[in-house]
Amino acid sequence: MGSSGINAEYMGSSGINAEYMGSKHSLVFKHLTPEMWAKYKDHKTATAGVTLEQCIACSIAFDNQHCGIYAGDGDCYTDYGDLFNKVIEEYHGGYTIDKVHKSDLDPANLSGNIGEDVPVLSTRIRVGRSIEGFGLSPGITKEQRLGVEELMKQAFAKIGEIEPDLAGEYYPLLGMDEAIRQQLVDDHFLFMSGDPNLKVGGMERDWPEGRGIFHNKDKTFLVWVNEEDQLRIISMQKGGNVNEVFSRLVRGINAVEKVVQEVSGGKKFMFDDHLGFLHSCPTNLGTGMRASVHIDLKGYAGDKAALKEICNELNIQPRGTRGESSGDTGSVYDLSNKHRLGYSEVELVQTMIDGVNAIWKKSQEREAAAAQ
């Protein structure tokens, strides 16, 4: 197998070896060396007591992982940095340890918008955030998870004092009324249990305790509490006014951070100059942002391969409208920014705006050609 992979000799003592390592094509399998394993196998992080074995649980359990690693708390990125940095560098396209992440949350720096003639059904932009002093979802202790929820309940009660249109209500998953649950399902707001990666990765322990959803009265601003990340902050609305959605998101992020600091005695969102905003999954590091639209592209109906080709050129990621692995849904696609780390929020939203406009133009050309 070579010296860079996992082998039975040095992992046998923990019951993990090449035979039991499911994802033999993962970045974890590629970069975890015997020296790293010997150095880290008995270590536990300070914040949540997370082991390296917990971090790589999905690489062990499944055969389909690309990265195959989660951080159970912010300490993991430094304590197990030898491995995380290698995975991050390769996944994020050569993002070496010397690089600095930049953040820009000023909507005034955006140029233009999606054209009014573009058939965008809805726009959604989300970011993840993690509050310092607590573990991240894969490793967070039960006490810490409940602490995050309690802190957020207090914060949500104050958010309307800063941004009146973002005032709303928090709905805990534990003991949720059936009528409320059904409404959240109908609105496509509710996050569910059962994702195999989240389960094995440790993110569904003590389900559903400590989890919940906040949304404003207009249902255009949401916060998920203690799902894959401590917080997922979301701005959304019908149509293609990306500037409006981004502006609301920024106001929401700033308001949430302000009230969290106020009710917690000064706790901030976890941020690292190199890694940006810290998330449980290394793929989300940096901005943690996914800016997406649902768009009707009749010129690409049934031709996902051609759509993928133009999307790659424009740094756009196409999906089915029900998520990453969903199949074709006619001519309606979900288009979003491909990158997260090493680019600012404004840059990524701008990439999405410009990409969607270009793809719509090409879709019209294809549709016209097909009609001839």
C-alpha positions in Angstrom: 0.0 0.0 0.0 2.9 2.4 0.4 3.9 4.5 3.4 1.2 7.2 2.9 -1.9 5.0 3.4 -3.4 3.3 6.4 -2.1 -0.2 7.0 -2.8 -3.0 9.5 0.5 -2.9 11.2 0.1 0.6 12.8 -3.7 0.8 13.1 -4.3 -2.7 14.3 -4.2 -1.8 18.0 -7.3 0.3 17.7 -9.2 -2.3 15.7 -9.0 -0.1 12.6 -6.8 -1.2 9.7 -6.8 -1.3 5.9 -9.2 -4.2 5.9 -11.8 -2.2 7.9 -11.2 1.2 6.3 -14.2 1.6 4.1 -13.2 4.6 2.0 -9.9 3.6 0.3 -10.2 6.5 -2.1 -10.8 9.2 0.5 -8.4 12.0 1.2 -8.1 10.7 4.8 -6.9 7.3 3.4 -4.4 9.1 1.2 -2.9 11.5 3.7 -3.1 9.7 7.1 0.5 8.4 7.7 1.7 5.9 10.3 3.5 8.7 12.1 0.3 10.8 12.4 -1.6 7.8 13.7 1.0 7.1 16.3 1.2 10.7 17.3 -2.6 11.3 17.7 -4.3 7.9 18.4 -4.5 8.4 22.2 -5.1 12.2 22.1 -8.4 14.0 23.1 -9.1 17.6 22.4 -9.7 20.1 25.2 -13.1 21.5 24.3 -15.1 18.3 23.7 -12.7 15.4 24.2 -12.6 14.4 20.5 -10.3 11.7 19.2 -8.9 11.3 15.8 -10.8 8.1 15.4 -14.1 10.0 15.9 -13.0 12.5 13.3 -12.5 9.9 10.6 -15.5 7.6 11.6 -17.1 8.1 8.2 -14.0 7.0 6.3 -14.0 3.8 8.4 -17.7 3.0 8.1 -18.4 3.9 4.4 -16.8 3.2 1.1 -18.0 6.4 -0.7 -16.2 9.2 1.2 -14.2 11.9 -0.7 -12.9 13.9 2.3 -14.0 11.4 5.0 -13.3 13.7 8.0 -15.2 16.0 10.4 -14.0 18.2 13.2 -15.6 17.6 16.5 -14.5 20.9 17.9 -12.4 23.9 16.8 -9.4 22.3 18.5 -9.4 19.5 15.9 -8.1 21.8 13.2 -5.0 22.6 15.3 -4.5 19.4 17.3 -4.9 17.1 14.3 -3.6 19.8 11.9 -1.1 17.5 10.2 -4.0 15.6 8.7 -6.6 18.3 8.4 -4.3 20.7 6.6 -3.4 18.0 3.9 -7.1 17.2 3.3 -8.0 20.9 3.2 -5.2 21.8 0.8 -6.2 19.1 -1.7 -9.9 19.5 -1.4 -9.8 23.3 -1.8 -7.5 23.2 -4.8 -4.1 23.9 -3.4 -5.1 26.0 -0.4 -1.8 25.9 1.3 -1.1 26.6 5.0 0.4 30.1 4.2 -2.9 31.4 2.6 -5.2 33.8 4.4 -8.9 33.7 4.0 -10.7 37.0 3.3 -14.3 37.9 4.3 -16.4 40.6 2.7 -20.0 40.9 3.8 -20.8 44.3 2.2 -23.7 44.0 -0.2 -22.6 47.4 -1.7 -19.6 45.6 -3.3 -21.9 43.5 -5.5 -22.2 44.5 -9.1 -25.5 44.0 -10.9 -28.1 41.3 -10.3 -29.7 38.4 -12.0 -31.6 39.7 -15.0 -35.3 40.3 -14.5 -36.1 38.1 -17.5 -34.3 35.1 -16.1 -36.8 32.5 -14.9 -35.5 32.1 -11.3 -38.2 30.5 -9.1 -36.4 31.2 -5.8 -33.1 32.3 -4.2 -31.5 31.0 -1.1 -28.2 31.9 0.6 -26.9 30.2 3.7 -23.8 30.3 5.9 -22.7 28.3 8.9 -21.5 29.7 12.1 -20.0 28.2 15.3 -19.9 29.9 18.7 -16.6 29.7 20.6 -16.4 27.7 23.7 -18.7 24.9 22.5 -17.9 21.7 20.5 -18.9 21.4 16.8 -21.8 19.0 16.1 -19.8 15.8 15.5 -18.1 16.0 19.0 -20.2 18.5 21.0 -21.2 17.2 24.4 -24.9 16.9 25.4 -24.4 19.7 27.9 -22.7 21.9 25.4 -25.4 21.3 22.8 -28.1 22.3 25.3 -26.0 25.3 26.2 -26.0 26.4 22.5 -29.7 26.0 22.3 -30.4 27.9 25.5 -28.1 30.7 24.4 -29.8 30.9 21.0 -33.3 31.0 22.6 -32.2 34.1 24.5 -30.6 35.6 21.4 -33.7 35.0 19.2 -35.9 36.8 21.7 -33.7 39.9 21.2 -33.1 39.9 17.4 -36.2 42.0 16.7 -34.7 44.8 18.7 -32.0 45.2 16.1 -33.7 44.1 12.9 -37.6 44.3 13.4 -38.3 42.4 10.2 -36.2 39.5 11.3 -38.1 39.0 14.6 -39.8 35.6 14.8 -40.2 32.4 16.8 -38.0 29.4 17.7 -39.4 25.9 17.3 -37.6 23.2 19.2 -37.7 19.8 17.6 -38.1 18.1 21.0 -41.8 17.9 21.8 -42.8 19.8 18.6 -46.6 20.1 18.0 -47.7 18.0 15.1 -49.4 20.9 13.3 -46.2 23.0 13.6 -44.1 20.0 12.4 -46.3 19.5 9.3 -46.2 23.3 8.5 -42.4 23.3 8.7 -42.3 20.2 6.4 -44.7 21.9 4.0 -42.4 25.0 4.0 -39.4 22.8 3.3 -37.8 24.3 6.5 -37.5 21.2 8.7 -34.3 19.2 8.8 -34.7 15.5 9.5 -32.7 12.7 11.1 -31.5 9.7 9.3 -28.6 10.9 7.1 -26.0 8.1 7.4 -23.0 10.5 7.3 -24.5 12.6 10.1 -25.3 9.6 12.2 -21.9 7.9 11.9 -20.2 11.3 12.2 -21.8 11.8 15.6 -24.1 14.6 14.7 -27.4 12.8 15.6 -26.5 11.8 19.1 -29.3 12.6 21.6 -31.7 13.3 18.7 -33.8 15.5 18.7 -32.9 17.2 22.0 -31.2 20.6 21.7 -32.2 21.1 18.0 -34.6 23.6 16.5 -35.6 26.1 13.9 -36.1 29.8 14.1 -37.8 31.8 11.3 -39.2 35.3 11.0 -42.8 36.0 10.2 -42.3 36.4 6.5 -40.4 33.1 6.4 -37.5 34.8 4.6 -35.0 34.4 7.4 -34.2 31.2 9.1 -31.7 29.8 11.6 -31.2 26.0 12.1 -29.8 25.2 15.5 -27.5 22.2 16.1 -27.8 20.4 12.8 -24.6 19.6 10.9 -23.3 23.0 12.3 -24.2 24.8 15.5 -25.9 27.4 13.4 -27.0 27.6 9.8 -28.2 31.1 9.0 -30.4 31.3 5.9 -32.0 34.1 3.8 -34.4 33.1 1.1 -37.3 34.4 -1.0 -39.2 33.8 -4.3 -37.7 35.2 -7.5 -34.2 36.2 -8.4 -33.4 39.3 -6.4 -30.0 38.1 -5.1 -29.0 41.5 -3.7 -32.0 41.6 -1.5 -31.5 38.1 -0.2 -27.8 38.7 0.4 -28.5 42.1 2.2 -31.0 40.4 4.5 -28.5 37.6 5.2 -25.8 40.0 6.2 -28.2 41.9 8.5 -29.2 38.6 10.0 -25.6 37.4 10.5 -24.7 40.7 12.2 -27.8 40.8 14.4 -27.3 37.1 15.5 -23.7 37.7 16.3 -24.5 40.9 18.3 -27.2 39.3 20.4 -25.2 36.1 21.0 -22.3 38.3 22.3 -24.8 40.2 24.5 -26.5 37.2 26.1 -23.3 35.1 26.4 -21.0 37.6 28.0 -19.0 38.2 24.8 -18.7 34.9 22.9 -17.9 35.4 19.2 -18.2 33.2 16.1 -15.2 31.0 15.6 -12.9 32.5 12.9 -9.4 31.6 11.9 -7.3 33.8 9.6 -6.3 30.8 7.5 -9.5 28.7 7.6 -12.1 31.4 7.9 -15.3 30.6 9.7 -15.0 27.2 11.4 -17.4 24.4 10.5 -17.7 20.8 11.3 -17.0 19.7 7.7 -13.8 20.9 6.1 -15.6 21.4 2.8 -17.5 24.3 4.3 -14.5 26.2 5.7 -14.0 29.8 4.8 -17.3 31.5 4.0 -19.5 28.4 4.7 -21.6 30.0 2.1 -23.9 28.4 -0.5 -25.7 30.9 -2.7 -28.2 29.2 -4.8 -31.2 29.6 -7.2 -33.8 27.3 -8.5 -34.0 28.1 -12.2 -36.0 26.8 -15.2 -33.5 26.0 -18.0 -35.5 24.5 -20.8 -32.5 24.6 -23.1 -30.8 22.0 -20.8 -33.9 19.8 -20.1 -32.6 16.2 -19.9 -29.0 17.2 -20.7 -27.3 17.4 -17.4 -23.9 16.6 -18.9 -24.0 19.7 -21.1 -25.1 21.8 -18.1 -22.3 20.4 -15.9 -19.8 21.4 -18.6 -20.8 25.1 -18.7 -21.2 25.2 -15.0 -17.6 23.9 -14.5 -16.3 26.7 -16.7 -18.2 29.3 -14.6 -17.4 27.8 -11.1 -21.0 26.9 -10.6 -22.3 23.7 -9.1 -25.5 22.2 -10.6 -27.8 19.9 -8.6 -31.3 18.5 -8.7 -33.7 20.7 -6.7 -33.9 18.3 -3.9 -30.2 18.3 -3.0 -26.8 17.1 -4.1 -27.7 13.5 -5.0 -31.3 14.1 -6.3 -32.1 13.2 -9.9 -33.4 15.3 -12.7 -36.5 17.3 -12.0 -37.4 18.2 -15.6 -35.8 21.5 -16.6 -35.6 23.0 -13.1 -32.1 23.0 -11.6 -30.4 24.2 -8.5 -27.3 26.3 -9.3 -24.9 27.5 -6.7 -21.3 28.7 -6.1 -18.8 25.9 -6.2 -16.1 27.4 -3.9 -16.2 28.2 -0.1 -12.6 28.8 1.1 -10.1 31.5 -0.2 -12.9 33.6 -1.7 -14.9 36.3 0.0 -18.7 36.1 0.4 -19.2 39.0 -2.1 -16.9 37.2 -4.7 -18.9 34.0 -4.4 -22.3 35.7 -4.7 -21.0 37.7 -7.7 -19.8 34.4 -9.3 -23.3 33.0 -8.8 -25.0 36.1 -10.3 -22.7 36.2 -13.3 -22.8 32.5 -13.8 -26.6 32.3 -13.7 -26.9 35.1 -16.2 -24.5 33.4 -18.6 -26.1 30.0 -18.3 -29.6 31.5 -18.9 -28.3 33.2 -22.1 -26.8 29.8 -23.3 -30.0 28.0 -22.4 -32.0 30.4 -24.6 -29.6 29.8 -27.5 -29.9 26.0 -27.1 -33.7 26.2 -26.9 -33.8 28.4 -30.1 -31.5 26.0 -31.9 -33.6 23.0 -31.0 -36.7 24.7 -32.3 -35.3 25.2 -35.8 
